[in-house]
Amino acid sequence: MLNFGWLKRNKGQGMVEYILIVAVVIGIVFGAYKLMGGTVKQKFQDANKSISNESATTEKL
């Protein structure tokens, strides 16, 4: 008879490894957001202001 006990044990281990990888990726994303969040927000605000100024200038023409 075939013994598939190793398959069940590896499946649980794979799930734990998958969860750990997801947790690490989430940590990296939150860390990057924490470090660069203000800079990115400022860049978007600058771009919005620039677009608004261009729009106002073109409307006057």
Residue pairs with C-beta under 8 A, 6 or more apart in sequence:
none
